[in-house]
Structure formats: structure tokens, C-alpha cells
């Protein structure tokens, strides 16, 4: 059992406690940014949208996206073979950043792992 755990750690298929907390933080940022994006579009479709309020939403979305990308880049350096992390990063790439090629690449790597 200890040998299997050591082997999984060497392959970086398991995340440490710190990496799990960082991944949870990144996923929370992505969820919040997606919620802000929905609110942005709902308020944009109003008859007379408040442009200052929409700008605040866009700045907050950009801040959360940048913060999540930074966390994912750090996690990709240490645990690029973890399927949970790859799935989560593909959600960020595909839905928030709209980088379909990066999202597909992560999904393929997740299936390979």
C-alpha cells in the first residue's frame, strides 16, 4: 500500500493538501466569475443598462480569471497528470477564457491519464 501511494505521488496523480486547497480556491474563483458573467449579460439586456455597474462586473470577472489562471499555471507545473486538475482547468479554458484548443488538449490529457 505504501509503495502504491509513493508511486502515485511520484506520478503526481494525487494532490497534496496544499494543492487541493489551491485547486478549490481556483475553482471557487471560476464559479464566481461565471456567476458574474451571467449577471453581466442579464443586466446588459435591460432596457437601460447601468454602464458603470457593468464595468465593475467586467473588472471583477477579469480579476477572478487572472487569479484563477495564475493558480492553474502553478498547479500545472507540479501536477500536470492529475485528472481532477486537468478537468477543472479545461472548464476555465473552455467556458471563461474561450480557448477551445487549450480546453480540448486538457480533456484529451485527462482521458489519457
Secondary structure, 3 states (H helix, E strand, C coil): CHHHHHHHHHHCCCCCHHHHHHHHHHHHHHHHHHHHHHHHHHHHCCCCCCHHHHHHHHHHHHHHHHHHHHHHHHHHHHCCCCHHHHHHHHHHHHHHCCCHHHHHHHHHHHHHC
